[in-house]
């Protein structure tokens, strides 16, 4: 749940359309549904986009805002359904699928860099099929970029299963290296932690959406490595 909204996106990342009821409409913040598969953004993954269909009308959803409720932001030119209206929600399938591929690819990347070089993540950002990831890595060998790309694509070829589960906070933090960022960004009031496990490679706390296996990622190209100061390396990647 997020306020009044049941989060379908966290239960099943393959859902692309569903029936819902409008719980509330805030003219400044947006539309609240009783059930939603729109990922609201977080952990570096941008929010979903899509539409609400109701009474022969289409309302484009261009983002989300978070507060006590999960608010879907309508396009300013589109009509908005009233509270109590029955609607059909639908995600932009290509955008969501490409974000899932990208996000899972970044978990493979961080798993490989942690396994092979012991480096934690210091930052990152993603858009559909393109991303950057920053690592705390003081020294790198001359062939670092090529070695990382080769290892990442080998893990993708292994077709490793990607499992998503939840654990009580204490049990989650008992897993070694469950937090892969140099700073623990998990809010202290979260009692249940969502775990993304690339079986045999990487286990991380994460709230985003993912594909079911590494083979579904496609291929990852490490486009560029940048040095951003002492111990700060940035990798720019593209998923194809």
N, C-alpha and C positions, 0 to 999 in steps of 0.2 A: 504493500500500500504506500501511497504518497498522499497524505491528506485523505481526500475522498476517492482517490483514483486507485483502482487495482492495477498493478503493473504487469501487464501481459508480456512485455518485452523481456522481463527478467525470468519469466517462466518458460518461454519458448521463443527463441530468436528467429524462428522461421515464420512466425505469424506476420502476415502482410495486410490482412483485412479482417474486420470484426464488427459486431454490432455493439452499440453503446447507447447510453442515455446522458444527456447534458444535465449535470448536477447544478452548475452555476455559471453565470457569465459576468465577468468583471470588465467594464469598458476600458479600463487602463491596462489590465494584465492579460486577459484572454478568457478562454473557454475551459471549464473543468468537466471532464467526463467521469462516469463511474468506472469505466474500463478503458485502458489505453495501451497500445503497443508502440507509441511514439517514445523512442529513447530520448530523455530530456537533456542529454549532454553531461559530460563529466569524465574525469580520468583521461583527459586529452581527446576523447571522442566527441565530435560535434553532435548536436541534436538532429533528429530525423526531420524530414519534411514530408508532406503528403496532402491529403484532402479529407474533408468530412462531406458526406453526401446525405441530403435530407430534403424531403418534400420536392424532389426534382431540382434541387439547388446544389451547387458545389461551392464549398468554402475551402480555399487553399490555406494550409497550415505551413507557416514559414519559419517557425521556431518555437521555443518554450521559455517560460520563466518559472522560477521556483520560489515558493514561499511556504505558507502552511498547506497550500495545495499545489498541484502540478497544472500550470496554465498553458494551454495551447494557444499560440499567437496567430490570429487569422491575418491573411493579407488585407491591407487597409482598404482595398477596393471591393472586397467581397462581403456579402451579407452574412450575418451571424445567427445561428439558431438560438431559440429561446430556451431557458431552463425548462426541463421536462421533455424536450424534443428527443425523439428517437433518431439516431444517426448511424451511418455506416462509415467507419474509419478505414482509410487505406494509406499505406506508406508508399513513398517513392521507392520502389523495389530496387532499382539499379543503385541509387545512392546508398541505401541501407546495406545491400549485399557487398558493395565495394568498401564501405566502412568496416564491415565485419571482416572481410579479407585482409584489409590493411591492419586492423587492430590485432588480429591473430598473428599476422606477420611480424608485428612489432614485439609480440610476446616471444616468438621464435628468436628474433634478433636479440632481445635482452637476455633470453636464456643462454644463447650461444656466447655472448660477450661475457656474461657472468661466469659460465662454466669454463671458458677457455682463457679469460683474462682477469677474472675476479672483480670486474668493475660494476659499480652500482649506477643507477640512472639518476641524473640530476635535473632532467626536464625533457619535454617532448611536445609534439603537436602533430595532429594528423588531419588530412582531408581525404576524400575518396581517392585511393590508389597512390597517394603521395604523403610523405611524412618526414619528420626529423626526430632524432633521438639523441640526447646529450648524455655523456658518460663521464664519471669521475675516473680518469685514466691518465696517470702521470706520464707514462712512456708507452710508445707503441712501436712494434717492429716495422720496417719499411714496407712490408707486404700486408700490413694489417687489413686494409680495405678489401683486398682480394681474398684473404683468408676468411674474413667474416662472411663475405658474399658466398663463397664456396660452402662453408659450413652451414649457413642458413638454408641454402637451397638443397643441401643434402638432407637436412631435417625435414624440409617440406616434402621431398621425394619419399621419405620414410612413411608418409601417410599416418602420422601419429594421431591417435584419437585425442580430441579436446573435450574434457569433461568440465561441467560447471556445477558446483555444489555449494552448500552453505554450511557453516560451522559456528558454534558458539565462539565468542571472541577469545576466551581462554584456550580453547582447543586449537583455534586457528593460529594463535601466536606461539603455540608449542611446536609448530612446523618450522624447521630451520629455514631461514632466509625467505620467509613468506612475504616480507616487504622488500621490494627490489629497488626502492628509491632511497637515495642517501638520507632524505628526511622522511619520517613516517607521516604521511598525509592523511591517514585514516582518522576521522573524527573520534574523540575519546568517548562519545556517548553511543557509538554504534555497538550493539550487543551481539548481532549476528553478522558474520563476515562472509562475503561471497568469494569463493575460491575458483580460479580458472587453472586447470591442470592439463598441460600438454604432456600426455603420459610418456614417461621415460626421459623427459627433457627439462620441464620447467613447471613450477607451481607458484602462483602468485595470488595475492589478494587483489580483486579487480571487480569493478561494477559494470563493465561494458558488455557489448554483444559480440559474439564470436561464431565462426564457422565450426562445423562438427569435426573436422580433421585437417591436418596441415596440408594435405594434397589440394584442398579446396582453396587455399591461398593463391595458388598459381606459381608465380616466380617472383623473387625479390631481387631487384638490382640496387646495389649500393652505388649511388650516383656520385657522391662526393664525401670526402672527410675534411672537416675544418678544425683548426686549433683555435679555441676561443680564450686562451689564457692557460695558466699553469694548471695542469691536470684536468682540463676541460676540453673534451673532444666531441664534436658534433658529426653525426652521420646523417646524410640525406638519402632517402631511399625512395624507390618507386616499385609498385606492384604491377605485374603484367599478366 
